[in-house]
Amino acid sequence: MLLDVRPNDEFRAGHVPGAVSVPLEELEAWIGRVDPGREVVAYCRGPYCVFAREAVEALRAHGIEARRATWGLADWRGAGLPVEAQTT
């Protein structure tokens, strides 16, 4: 599962296709929905963004296999990979 932990407005402006938006401040309430057998990869703005690191720590504290993406949306976009945006 690819998890975008940036704020909602940033997710709506552009995100990796198929990513699930769960802003860091909403993560604790959302964790119960994760299939414990599924790995979660969290990403945010870039490799130095702390949101993904904090999300991974929280997920692991709940026994969920998680890792931080070594890239962020800016890197993804810069590589010419597809980005989705929400218009509503």
N, C-alpha and C positions, 0 to 999 in steps of 0.2 A: 504494500500500500504506500503510495506516495502522498506525503502530508505536507501541505503548505501552511507554515505557522506564522505567516505575515498577517498584518491587520486586514480585515475584510475589504477595505477600499483598495488596497494594493492588489489583493487577489482578483477583485472584479476588473481592475485595470489591465491585468495580464497574468497568466499563470501557465504552468506546464499542463498540456492536455492530460486529462485523467486524474489530476491531483485533487485531493480532498482538502477543503479549506477548514482549518481549525486554528484560529488565532491563539497564540500562546496563553492569553488570559482565559480562554475557554477550554483549555486542554484537560484540566482536572475533571470537569463535568462530562467530557466526551470520552475519556479513557475506557469507561465501562462498555462502550460499543465495539471495542476492538476485539477481533478474534485473537485469542492468545497464541494461536498457532501460526499467525501470519506476521511476517516481518514488516516493520514500518521504517520507511526512509523519510526523514524530515529535511525540508529545505526552507531557506528564507532568502534574504537579499543577496548574499554572497558568502564566501568562505569565512569572513570575519564577523558575520552576523551572529549574535549570541542566541537568538530565538531558537534556532535548530538545536544547538547544544543543550539548552535548558529543556527543550521538549524531549530530547532523547533521555536525559537524566530522569525526567518525570516518568516517562514510559517504562524505562528499565526498573525504576523503583516499584512499579506495579507488575513486574514480571513479564513485561512485553519485550520481545526482541526488537531492538531499534538501533538505527545508526543514522548519522548525519551525512547528508550529501556533501561532497567536497566542492560543490559548485552552488551557485545561486541563480536566481532568475536572470540576472544581468549576464552571467556567463552563458546560460542557455540561449538567451536571445542573441548574444554576440556570436555564438557559433552558427547562427542561422537556423536554429531548430524551431519548430512550430510553437506558437504561443496563442492561447485562447484568451478571449476577454468576454465579459458579460456586459450586455448593453442595457439590461434592466436592473 
